[in-house]
Amino acid sequence: MSSSSIAALDAADPLASYRDRFQLPEGVIYLDGNSLGALPRQTADRVQAVMQHEWGTGLIRSWNSADWIGAPQRVGGKIARLVGARPHEIVVADSTSVNLSKLIMAVLTARPDRTVVLSEPGNFPTDLYMVESALATLGGARQLQLAPRDTLAEQITDNTALVLLTHVHYKTADVYDMAAITAAAHAKGALVLWDLSHSVGAVPLALNDCGADLAVGCGYKFLNGGPGAPAFLFVAERHHATLVSPLGGWMGHARPFAFVDHYEPATGISRFLCGTPPILAVAALESGVDLHLEVDMQVVLQKSRALAQLFMDQVAVRCAPYGVSLVGPPPGAPRGSHVSFRHAEGYAIMQALIARGVIGDFRAPDIMRFGLTPLYLRFTDVVQAVDVLEDVLRTESWRAPEYQVRQAVT
């Protein structure tokens, strides 16, 4: 495409004004919002207000006067609007890993007659690790079974307690048909737990319409909640009475300020709370969620697909001769909001890109991953990023010794 055509795409972009709502460094093309979202400008003011006024002036009174105590449910209710759930079905709490553990163990404890947790090889590691930890803790004959996605639905049996899947695959951006998998699981009496970490804020979701049972998601990717932002969990209302968190913390108690010795789980989604909510972190997350609630997710999806198509087309023409190949859905197929490419020297190439201000990330063994965040990414940015990628490949600047050293975070 010509430079004038690219400029025309940016000029016609209905989301263009949102770019100025983020703090983006000069000289940087940020293609890693799928790992850590950029900082919304309004977040600094929001967190400052919580520190200076609610904490600084209100002190402990703010648990009531500023409704700190209701923050997990309040922000959860806002996230519910992004994922197609009822407000009382989502709560903000803990990390994605902890929430996975809580829901996995809750299901297995409630269904002792079923012994299999079904997932896929190559699922996000923490999802599989949490299953292994739960199985080791509960003991017995329970087991984790892995099946390729093209045959996974066929592997659901009457002995399957839980199907655990990531809706948008973290490496490839492949998307599961949530309604179809959920229906297949329900036909065998199994429940499904969806990891929405690369979905929420990136693609439209309709948990209730799909009949979803359970879900988790993180707050620091497309929701722009900040590094280590709290996660959230969803439990469909029909399961509130039968599933109980294995972590009986005081915030999940029916009467937390009665200070009784025996644990009584709260009714509804609040029973999946555990410890005291991190108010500053929840405030930052709420700011990012509020920003997302201003936009139509269908518009976000349309721009995401257009950005991905442009990126894939440009790389196919300009970078494929250097050994770069697309990973994941082909052009035109459903996908999440990132694009991945394979190259034998992917790590070093990504380090060379980062050194030149094009920030993506690397996933072992050979995946270069580029997040396409529609709220602040321009079509011009995509073309300029491919300009740099082509130059890095053509000049083989990635061979520099400093790009060969593996850092702790890739």
C-alpha positions in Angstrom: 0.0 0.0 0.0 1.1 3.6 -0.7 2.0 6.0 2.1 -1.1 8.0 1.2 -3.3 4.9 1.5 -1.9 4.2 5.0 -2.4 7.8 6.0 -6.0 7.6 4.8 -6.6 4.6 7.0 -5.4 6.5 10.0 -7.4 9.6 9.1 -10.6 7.5 8.8 -9.9 5.5 12.1 -12.9 6.0 14.5 -10.6 5.1 17.4 -7.8 7.6 16.4 -8.6 10.0 19.2 -7.9 7.4 21.9 -4.2 7.4 21.1 -3.8 10.7 22.9 -5.4 9.1 26.0 -2.3 7.0 26.6 1.2 8.0 27.7 3.4 6.7 24.9 7.2 7.4 24.7 8.5 9.3 21.7 10.3 7.2 19.2 8.7 4.0 20.3 6.3 1.7 18.4 4.7 -0.3 21.1 3.6 -3.8 19.9 3.5 -5.5 23.3 0.1 -4.4 24.8 -0.8 -8.0 24.8 1.8 -8.5 27.6 1.6 -5.1 29.3 -0.9 -2.5 28.2 0.3 1.1 27.9 -0.4 3.7 30.7 -3.7 5.5 30.3 -3.2 9.2 31.1 -6.2 9.2 33.4 -4.8 6.4 35.5 -2.1 8.6 37.1 -4.7 11.1 38.2 -7.0 8.4 39.5 -4.3 6.7 41.6 -3.0 10.0 42.8 -6.5 10.9 44.0 -6.8 7.6 45.8 -3.5 8.1 47.5 -3.9 11.8 48.4 -7.6 12.0 49.3 -9.0 8.6 50.0 -5.9 7.2 51.7 -4.2 10.5 52.8 -7.3 12.2 54.1 -9.9 9.5 54.5 -7.5 7.0 56.1 -9.2 3.9 57.2 -12.6 5.6 56.9 -12.3 5.2 53.2 -13.1 1.5 53.4 -16.7 2.8 53.9 -16.7 6.4 52.6 -14.9 5.6 49.3 -16.3 2.0 49.1 -13.0 0.4 49.1 -14.7 -2.7 50.5 -16.9 -2.9 47.5 -14.2 -2.4 44.9 -13.7 -6.1 43.9 -17.4 -6.4 43.1 -17.8 -2.9 41.6 -14.9 -3.3 39.2 -15.9 -6.9 38.5 -19.4 -5.6 37.5 -17.7 -3.2 35.0 -15.6 -6.0 33.5 -18.8 -8.0 33.2 -20.0 -5.5 30.6 -16.9 -6.3 28.5 -17.3 -10.0 28.6 -21.1 -10.5 28.3 -21.8 -11.5 31.9 -24.1 -10.3 34.7 -22.5 -7.9 37.2 -22.9 -10.2 40.1 -21.0 -13.0 38.3 -17.5 -11.4 38.2 -15.2 -10.3 41.0 -11.7 -8.8 40.9 -9.3 -10.8 43.0 -5.7 -12.1 43.3 -3.8 -13.1 40.2 -4.8 -15.2 37.2 -2.9 -18.2 38.5 -4.5 -18.0 41.9 -7.9 -17.7 40.4 -7.3 -20.7 38.2 -6.3 -22.7 41.2 -9.4 -21.7 43.1 -11.8 -22.6 40.3 -10.0 -25.8 39.4 -10.1 -27.1 42.9 -13.6 -25.9 43.5 -14.8 -28.0 40.5 -12.8 -31.1 41.4 -14.0 -31.0 45.0 -17.6 -30.6 44.0 -17.4 -33.5 41.4 -15.4 -36.3 43.1 -17.0 -38.9 40.8 -15.2 -37.4 37.7 -11.4 -37.7 37.5 -10.2 -36.0 34.3 -9.2 -32.4 33.6 -8.9 -31.9 29.9 -6.7 -29.3 28.2 -4.5 -29.0 25.2 -0.7 -29.3 24.8 0.9 -25.8 24.5 -1.8 -24.1 26.6 -0.4 -21.2 28.6 2.0 -22.9 31.1 0.5 -21.5 34.3 -2.9 -23.0 33.4 -1.4 -26.5 33.2 0.8 -25.9 36.3 -2.3 -25.0 38.3 -4.0 -28.2 37.3 -0.9 -30.2 38.3 -0.8 -28.5 41.6 -4.5 -29.1 42.3 -4.2 -32.8 41.4 -1.1 -33.2 43.7 -3.0 -31.4 46.5 -6.2 -33.4 46.2 -4.6 -36.8 45.4 -6.6 -39.8 44.3 -6.9 -41.1 40.8 -7.5 -37.7 39.1 -5.4 -36.8 36.1 -4.7 -34.2 33.5 -5.3 -35.2 29.9 -4.0 -33.2 26.9 -5.6 -33.4 23.5 -4.9 -31.4 20.3 -7.4 -28.8 19.6 -8.7 -30.4 16.4 -9.8 -33.5 18.3 -10.3 -32.0 21.8 -14.1 -32.0 21.7 -14.1 -35.7 20.9 -12.0 -36.4 24.0 -14.6 -35.1 26.4 -16.2 -38.1 28.2 -18.5 -38.9 31.0 -15.4 -39.0 33.2 -14.4 -35.4 32.4 -14.9 -33.0 35.3 -13.4 -29.9 33.7 -12.2 -28.7 30.3 -9.6 -25.9 30.8 -8.8 -23.8 27.7 -7.4 -20.4 26.7 -9.9 -18.7 24.5 -7.3 -16.8 22.5 -4.0 -18.7 22.4 -1.1 -16.7 23.8 1.4 -17.7 21.1 -0.6 -18.1 17.9 -3.8 -16.0 18.5 -5.9 -18.9 17.5 -9.5 -18.5 18.8 -11.7 -21.3 20.2 -15.3 -21.4 19.3 -16.5 -20.9 22.9 -20.1 -21.8 22.3 -19.3 -25.0 20.5 -16.8 -26.3 23.0 -19.0 -25.4 25.9 -21.9 -27.2 24.3 -19.8 -30.3 23.7 -18.7 -30.3 27.3 -22.2 -29.9 28.6 -23.4 -32.7 26.5 -21.1 -35.0 28.5 -21.9 -33.3 31.9 -18.5 -31.5 32.1 -17.8 -27.9 33.0 -15.5 -25.5 31.1 -13.1 -23.0 32.5 -12.0 -20.3 30.0 -8.8 -18.3 30.3 -9.6 -14.9 28.8 -6.3 -13.2 29.4 -5.7 -12.6 25.7 -9.3 -12.0 25.0 -10.8 -9.4 27.4 -10.4 -6.0 25.9 -9.2 -7.4 22.6 -12.2 -9.3 21.2 -15.9 -9.2 21.8 -17.0 -11.8 24.4 -20.5 -13.2 25.3 -20.0 -15.6 28.3 -23.7 -15.9 29.1 -24.8 -16.3 25.5 -22.3 -19.1 25.1 -23.4 -20.8 28.3 -20.0 -20.4 29.9 -19.5 -21.9 33.3 -16.3 -20.4 34.6 -13.6 -17.9 33.4 -10.5 -16.0 34.6 -8.6 -13.1 33.1 -5.8 -10.8 33.9 -6.0 -7.0 34.2 -2.6 -5.9 32.9 -2.8 -6.8 29.2 -5.5 -5.2 27.0 -7.3 -3.8 30.0 -4.3 -1.5 30.7 -4.4 -2.0 34.5 -0.7 -1.8 35.1 2.1 -4.3 35.9 0.8 -7.0 38.2 -2.7 -5.6 38.1 -5.3 -7.8 39.8 -7.1 -10.5 37.9 -10.8 -11.4 37.8 -12.9 -14.5 37.8 -16.3 -15.4 36.5 -18.7 -18.0 37.9 -22.0 -18.4 36.3 -24.8 -17.7 38.7 -26.1 -21.3 38.4 -22.9 -22.5 40.0 -22.8 -20.1 42.9 -24.4 -22.4 45.4 -22.4 -25.5 44.6 -18.8 -24.3 44.1 -16.8 -23.1 47.1 -13.3 -21.6 47.0 -10.6 -23.8 48.5 -9.1 -20.6 50.0 -11.4 -19.6 52.8 -10.1 -16.2 53.4 -11.9 -13.6 55.5 -13.0 -11.5 52.6 -14.8 -14.5 51.2 -16.6 -15.0 54.5 -20.4 -14.5 54.8 -19.8 -12.2 57.7 -16.1 -11.0 57.6 -16.5 -8.5 60.4 -18.3 -10.8 62.8 -14.8 -12.3 63.5 -16.1 -15.8 64.2 -13.8 -18.8 64.4 -15.6 -21.0 61.8 -15.5 -20.2 58.1 -18.9 -19.6 56.4 -18.6 -19.0 52.6 -20.4 -15.8 51.4 -23.3 -16.2 49.0 -22.7 -15.5 45.3 -19.4 -14.5 43.7 -18.0 -12.9 46.8 -17.2 -16.4 48.2 -14.3 -16.4 45.8 -12.6 -13.5 47.4 -9.8 -14.3 49.8 -7.6 -11.6 51.3 -7.8 -7.8 51.5 -8.0 -6.2 48.0 -5.0 -4.1 46.9 -6.9 -0.8 46.6 -4.2 1.2 44.7 -3.9 -1.6 42.1 -7.7 -2.0 41.8 -8.0 1.8 41.2 -5.5 1.6 38.4 -7.3 -1.4 36.9 -10.7 0.4 37.2 -9.3 3.4 35.2 -8.2 1.1 32.4 -11.6 -0.7 32.4 -13.5 2.6 32.4 -11.5 3.7 29.3 -12.5 0.4 27.5 -16.1 0.9 28.4 -16.2 4.0 26.2 -15.7 2.1 23.0 -17.6 -0.5 21.0 -15.8 -3.8 21.0 -17.0 -4.5 17.5 -15.2 -1.4 16.3 -12.1 -2.5 18.3 -12.3 -5.9 16.6 -12.7 -4.4 13.1 -9.6 -2.3 13.6 -7.6 -5.2 15.1 -8.4 -7.3 12.1 -7.4 -4.6 9.7 -4.1 -4.0 11.6 -3.4 -7.7 11.5 -4.1 -8.0 7.8 -1.8 -5.1 7.0 1.0 -6.5 9.2 0.7 -10.0 7.7 0.6 -8.7 4.2 3.6 -6.4 4.7 5.7 -9.2 6.3 4.7 -11.8 3.7 6.0 -9.5 0.9 9.0 -8.0 2.6 10.3 -10.4 5.2 9.4 -13.9 4.1 12.5 -14.2 1.9 14.6 -13.9 5.1 13.0 -17.0 6.7 10.1 -15.4 8.6 6.9 -17.4 8.6 3.4 -16.7 10.0 2.2 -18.7 13.0 -1.4 -19.1 13.8 -4.6 -18.3 11.9 -4.2 -17.5 8.2 -5.3 -14.1 6.8 -9.1 -13.8 7.1 -9.5 -16.3 9.9 -10.7 -15.4 13.4 -7.8 -14.3 15.6 -7.0 -12.5 18.7 -5.3 -9.1 18.7 -1.7 -10.2 18.2 0.3 -11.6 15.3 3.2 -14.1 15.6 6.0 -15.1 13.3 8.5 -17.9 13.5 12.2 -17.5 12.8 15.1 -19.6 14.0 16.8 -16.5 15.4 13.6 -15.0 16.7 15.0 -14.0 20.1 18.0 -12.0 18.7 15.8 -10.4 16.0 13.4 -9.2 18.7 16.2 -7.8 20.8 17.5 -5.9 17.7 14.0 -4.5 17.1 13.6 -3.4 20.7 16.9 -1.6 20.5 15.5 0.4 17.6 12.3 1.3 19.4 10.0 -1.4 18.0 8.8 -3.3 21.1 7.3 -6.8 20.8 8.2 -9.9 22.7 9.6 -13.4 22.2 8.1 -16.8 23.2 10.3 -19.8 23.1 11.4 -21.6 21.2 11.2 -19.3 18.1 8.1 -17.1 18.2 8.3 -13.3 17.6 5.0 -11.9 18.9 3.5 -8.5 18.1 0.5 -7.1 20.0 -1.9 -5.0 18.0 -3.7 -2.7 20.4 -6.4 -0.8 18.5 -6.9 2.0 21.0 -3.4 3.4 20.5 -1.8 1.7 17.5 -1.8 3.4 14.1 -1.7 1.8 10.7 1.4 4.0 10.1 3.0 2.3 13.1 2.5 -1.1 11.6 4.3 -0.2 8.3 7.1 1.5 10.1 7.6 -1.5 12.3 7.9 -3.7 9.2 10.4 -1.2 7.8 12.6 -1.8 10.8 12.0 -5.6 10.8 13.0 -5.8 7.1 16.1 -3.8 7.7 17.2 -5.9 10.7 16.8 -9.0 8.6 18.5 -7.6 5.5 21.5 -6.2 7.4 21.6 -9.1 9.9 22.1 -6.6 12.7 20.6 -9.2 15.0 23.9 -11.0 14.9 25.4 -8.4 17.3 26.7 -10.1 20.5 24.5 -8.0 22.8 21.4 -9.4 21.1 22.3 -13.0 21.7 22.2 -12.7 25.6 19.0 -14.0 27.0 17.4 -11.7 29.5 15.4 -12.8 32.5 12.1 -11.6 30.8 11.7 -12.3 27.1 
